[in-house]
């Protein structure tokens, strides 16, 4: 009974936290100067050559359709209502499709990575713990403890870049295309280290052919 009461209290405590996170997220979005319609006007002016005044009637219609003509509290309430009661996160302006669809495409892979990370971390931790206990106060114990502490203190993004480097440039994994994206560095895999890992993250996906001496194939 105490466990159920504890779970209920923790669950109720997350409600104000979620509300605060949603308000902060909404505030960050609206804090950016302009909105989607303003960005659309700029693109339409450059592509069609129409003036700002000529595009204003269509822009006002878009604002009414998207609810951007309402006050910020009303916009926030409409946004939260759609999420809570209808599972509607709105429309992705960049991809022109529902946000829930965009999330749904990436959620399985994210869950798979999270589960794999959890399992691998637990297995490595248990093995190192058993090894350190068996060889207590010996060199193996010190090394196992050192490795465990390094895994804790090293930032996750640094560790991911190190793993990414070994997958791409040392082991030449054919699955690296799932994680690395194409940049302006269109070189062979043996020359990619000169570009730097971080420069190969933004952009579109690219894929490798298997083997250390074969060039990158753009997707």
N, C-alpha and C positions, 0 to 999 in steps of 0.2 A: 504493500500500500504506500509506503514511504517513497519507493522508487517511482510509482505512478504519479504521486503528488509532485515529486521533483521534476519529472519529465513535463508535467502540465505547466508548472511554474516557468520552466525554461522555455517552453513553447510560447507561452503568453508574453514572456520577456522579449521574444524576437519580433513581436508585432510593432512596438514603437521603434525598434531598430530598423525594420524594413521601411517604415514610414519615413524615418529620417533619411535613409539612403535614397529613397525615391525622390524626396524633396531636394536633396543635394544634387542628384543626377539631373533633375529637371532644371534646377537653378543654373547648373553648368551649361546646359544646352541653350537656355534662353539668354545667358550672359554674353554669348558670342554676338557681335554686331551683325544685324541683318537676320534674315531667315531663309528658308528654302526658296520662297518666291523671289526674294531679292537676288539670290544666286541664279535663278532661272532667268530673270530679266537680263542680267549681265550676259549670260550665254546666248539668249535670244537676240540681243542687240548686236553681238559680235557675229552671229551666224546668219541672221536675216537682214541686218542693216536697218531694221526698224528703230524708230526713236523711242525714248522712254515714255513719252506721252501716248504713242500708238499702242504700246504694250500694256498700259495701265488698266484698261477695262478687263483684259484677260487675266492680268495679275490679281485684280480685286476679286474676280470670280474664283480663282484658285485659292485665295485666302479664305473666302467663305466656305468653299468645299472642304478645305483642310482644317477649318476651325481656327485659323490663325488671326481672324479678325476679332476674336473674343478676348476678354481680359485674361491675364496670366493665371489667376486662381481657377477660372472656369476651364482653361486649357488643361491645367494639372488635374482637376477633378474628372474631366472627360477621359484623359489618358489613363488614370488609375482605374476608373470604372470599366473601361474596355479591357484592361489587363485582368482585373479581379473577377469580373462577372462573365466575360466572353473569351478570355484568353487571347485578346487582340492587342498586340504590342504596337500596332500601327503599321505604317508603310515605310519601307526603306527607300529613301529618296535616291540614294546612290545606285541601288540595284533595281528599283521600281518593282518591288514585290514585297509581300508581307514579311515583317521582321521575324515572326514565328517560323516562317518557312526557312529563312536564312539561318536562324538558330538551330532548327531541326536538322539541317544538312550537316552541321558541324558538331552537334551535341554527341552523337554516337562515338565519333573519333575522340572527342575530349574525355568522355567517360572511359573509353578504352585505355587512353593514356594514363588517366588518373588511377584506374584499377591496376594497370600494369606497374605503375610507379609504386603504389602501395604494397603490392605483393613482393616486388623485387627488393624494396627497402626493408620490409619485414624479414625476408629470407636472409639478406645480408646481415642485418642487425642481430638476428638469432644466432647465425653461424659465428659471427665475431664475438658475441657474448659467451657462447659455449667455449670457443677457443681460448678467450681470455680467462675464463674460469678454470679451465683445465690446466693451463700453463700460467698460473697466477705468479706475478712478480718476476716473470722471465721476459726475455726479449719479445717473444710472440705476444704476450699480454700487452706490453708497451706499444707494439706496432698496431695491434687490433684496436686498442684504446685511441691511439693517434688517428687512425683511419676513421673511426667512429666520430671523433670530435671534429675532424676536418669536414666530414659529411654534414655536420650540424651547422658549423660556423660559416662555411663557404656559401655565398648567396646562390640561390637556385638558378638565376639567369646566367651566372658565371659558369656553374657546373654544366648547364645545358649547352653553352657554347663550347666548352671543352669536349663534351661527348660528341657534339656536332662535328668538331674538328677531326676527331679520331674516326668517326663514321665516314666522313667525306674524303679525307686526305691520307689516312693511314690504312684503314681497312677497306676503303673504296666500296662501301655498301651500296648495292643496287636499289635499296629502299630509301636512300637519302632524299629522293625527290619528294617524299611525303612531308619533309620538314624544311628543306631549303628552297628559297625562291630565287628567281632569275634576277640578276642585276645587269649593269652595263658591262660586267666582266664576262665576256663571251669567249673564254679561253678553255683550253683543255683542262682536265682534272688535275694534271700534274702542275699546271701553272696557276691554278686558282688560289693557292696560299698567298701569292703576291697581292691579291686583291683584298684579302682580309675577310674573315668570317662575317663581320658585321655588315660589310658592304653587299653581301649576297643575300641578306634577309628580305629587303623590300622588293616589291615588284611582282611579277607573275611567276608561276611555278616553272621549274625546269626539271628535266629528268636526266639521269645518267644511264649510259650503257654499262653493263657489267664489265669489270676488268679495269685495271689501273691505267692502261695506256689508251683507252678509247675516249673520244671527245664527248662533250656534252651535247645532248640532243634537245633542242628547244621544243617545249610543248605548245 
